[in-house]
């Protein structure tokens, strides 16, 4: 029992010296993967289905502004 206690204490001391708690904290703050939306080219402009709702756009600029506001990555099909 005494050896196990000493081993735990040694692990904690080594972890403090090497700053392992700071390394594990920084690795958990990774950015989430971006959400992707498929944009289709239509005869009248562009459209997509975002969270079950169909959205129509008349120009490419509208698509780009919308994607920036919603913080999504776009993938274009049919250009």
C-alpha positions in Angstrom: 0.0 0.0 0.0 2.8 2.4 0.8 4.5 1.7 -2.6 1.3 2.5 -4.4 0.9 5.8 -2.5 4.5 6.8 -3.3 4.0 5.9 -7.0 0.9 8.1 -7.2 2.8 11.0 -5.5 5.7 10.6 -7.9 3.4 10.6 -10.9 1.8 13.8 -9.7 5.1 15.5 -9.1 6.4 14.5 -12.6 3.2 15.7 -14.1 3.5 19.1 -12.5 7.2 19.4 -13.5 6.4 18.5 -17.2 3.2 20.6 -17.1 1.1 17.7 -18.4 -2.1 19.2 -17.2 -1.6 22.3 -19.5 -0.9 20.0 -22.5 -4.1 18.0 -21.9 -6.2 21.1 -21.5 -5.0 22.7 -24.7 -5.6 19.5 -26.7 -9.3 19.5 -25.8 -9.9 23.0 -27.2 -9.8 21.9 -30.8 -12.3 23.5 -33.2 -15.3 21.5 -34.2 -15.6 20.2 -37.7 -17.4 22.7 -40.0 -20.9 21.9 -41.1 -21.2 21.3 -44.8 -24.1 22.3 -47.1 -24.6 21.2 -50.7 -25.6 24.0 -53.0 -27.3 23.1 -56.2 -27.3 25.2 -59.4 -30.8 25.6 -60.8 -32.3 27.3 -63.8 -33.3 30.4 -61.7 -30.2 30.5 -59.4 -29.1 28.3 -56.5 -30.8 26.3 -53.8 -30.0 24.1 -50.8 -31.7 22.1 -48.1 -30.5 23.3 -44.7 -31.8 21.5 -41.6 -34.9 20.2 -43.5 -35.8 23.6 -45.0 -35.3 24.4 -48.7 -33.6 27.8 -49.3 -33.5 29.5 -52.7 -30.9 32.1 -53.7 -30.9 34.2 -56.8 -27.2 35.0 -57.0 -23.9 33.5 -56.0 -23.2 36.5 -53.7 -26.4 35.6 -51.8 -25.1 32.1 -51.2 -21.8 33.4 -49.9 -23.3 35.9 -47.6 -25.7 33.3 -46.2 -22.9 30.7 -45.7 -20.9 33.3 -43.8 -23.8 34.2 -41.6 -24.7 30.6 -40.8 -21.1 29.6 -40.4 -21.2 26.7 -42.8 -19.0 25.4 -45.6 -20.5 25.1 -49.0 -20.1 22.4 -51.6 -21.4 23.4 -55.1 -22.9 20.9 -57.5 -24.0 21.6 -61.1 -22.0 24.7 -61.9 
